[in-house]
Every structure is written in structure tokens, then in C-alpha cells.
Amino acid sequence: MQFFFEVLIGGLLAGVMYSLVALGFVLIFKASGVFNFAQGAMVFFAALIFVGLQERFGLPFWAAFGLALAFMVVLGVVTERIVLRPLVNQPQISLFMATIGLAFFIEGLAQMVQLWAFKDLSPRPLTLGFEDQPIAWALERFDMLISSFDLFAAAVAGVLVGLLAVFFNKTRIGRALRAVADDHQAALAVGIPLKQIWAIVWSVAGFVALVAGLMWGARGGVQFALTLVALKALPVLILGGFESIAGAIVGGLIIGASEKLAEVYLGPSVGGGIEGWFAYVMALLFLLVRPEGLFGEKHIDRV
């Protein structure tokens, strides 16, 4: 039972990392109805800009963070102006295909930045000021190995979710974002500036991508594989719902815990290596039961 809880806690903390990436998808989908396929590329680009500023110019953490955030805000505003704005009121598939093209563009831009900053495409280490060690009190009192970095990432995600919840529910801009998500034309009719709202939400998504990039980069290094993190966020979104911030967190916890437990307890029976695909099987089964997600709204269409 003690080993079970150790695996469970490790999985829950790892699931928070998936939730950080899923939050970026939720923000953009919540405000514009667009599934941003480029979110994984944005995570990689943000982490690369941060580590590049640190290594190339020797900037301290907060200076590099501030400049990287400025880069991501500019990227978000430019994306809204060049990619999203010309496609207003176009079919959703057109917007989705545009984000696929955006993903390839950002990946190419990131590789150009990497070659300029480091002269090669090798993974770059990223440290946040402390080493990842087992938490001493958990090891001494319960004899369980719990990662201090995973706990730190969970705390960061909790603070971020709290800030986003307050932003969406208590601020005027947040309420405008929700109104735009419900009906673009109605929002325009009551005087909500649609273009400005979308620019803000893409900028916020850039901030979330930066935080997620720092967490994932500190765990496994800043490398091109970070762009694939977005694929693991898909099961999280399917379980939690594409429009729910709380759903992104709950979905991440479910995916993280289930894939770790499955690897430990079911993996030996099927030869191991199921952690990489178990989440997608869960998402597929979940679609058959509740396609709108745990926190998603049911849509009833007249036929």
C-alpha cells in the first residue's frame, strides 16, 4: 500500500505538468473556439528564448523571464493580427489548419533562434535554482520518494490556475472573454472589442506557454521534443473538457495518476512500455461515454 501511494502521488504530481500545457489550449479555445495546434511549439519557443537569454547574455532569472514574456506577448499579438483576424467568421476547420501552419512556422523560427544562440540543435539544460531531490520529511516519516521538483511544479500550477480563475470570473476583461467565447456576433453587438480580446487571450496563452516551458525544460532539458508535449495534453483536454480551466487540472491529475499506475501494475503483464499510449486509450474510451468531458457543457443540436 505504501508503494501504491508513492506511485499515485508521483503520477498526480506529473499530471500537473500536463495540465500546464493543457491550460494554453483551454484559454484560446475558451475565448475564440479555436483549437491551437501550435501550443506545443509555443512551449518550446518560450523555453528556448528564456535559456538563450540566460546563456547568450548572462541575464539573471527575472530579467530573462521578463524579456521572454515580452517575446511571447509580441508573438501572441502578431499571431492574432496576421493569422486569426483575417479568418474571423470562417469555418472552424480553416482556423485549425491555420494553427497547424503556425506550429510549423514557430518550430522553424525556434530552430533558427537555437542555431543563432547556441550554434547547434542539441538539448539545452535549464535550471530554476534548486536541485530535484526527494522530499526529506516524506522519506523519513513515510519512507516514500516524492520529487521536490514535481511538488514545486504543482504549486506553480496551483497559483497559475488561481490567477486565471480570478482573471476570468472577477475582471471585466475576463467576463468579456467569456462573452466572446459564447457568441462572437453578440459580443460585437454589445460593444466588446473582439480584436483586442483575442490579442489579450493569445498573450495570456503565451505567458502560460512560458511557464509550462520552464517547468518541462527544467525536467528534461530544452529540446525539440517539447513540441510533442502538446500531444499528451490532448487526453487531458478530452477528459476535462476543452472550455474548463478546472477540467484541465482534473484531467491532468487523472491522466498522470492512471498512466503511472498502469505502467507499474499492468505493464509487466503486457511487456511494459504502456505509459506512452495508455492515456490515449483512456481518452478514446472516455469519448464513447462523455464526449464533452467532465466539466464540458452538453451541446444539443436540433436536427
Secondary structure as UniProt FT lines:
FT   HELIX           2..32
FT   TURN            37..38
FT   HELIX           39..57
FT   HELIX           61..79
FT   HELIX           80..84
FT   HELIX           85..87
FT   TURN            88..89
FT   HELIX           92..118
FT   HELIX           136..141
FT   HELIX           148..170
FT   HELIX           172..182
FT   HELIX           184..189
FT   TURN            190..191
FT   HELIX           194..220
FT   HELIX           224..228
FT   HELIX           229..240
FT   TURN            242..243
FT   HELIX           245..265
FT   HELIX           267..270
FT   HELIX           275..289
FT   TURN            291..292
//
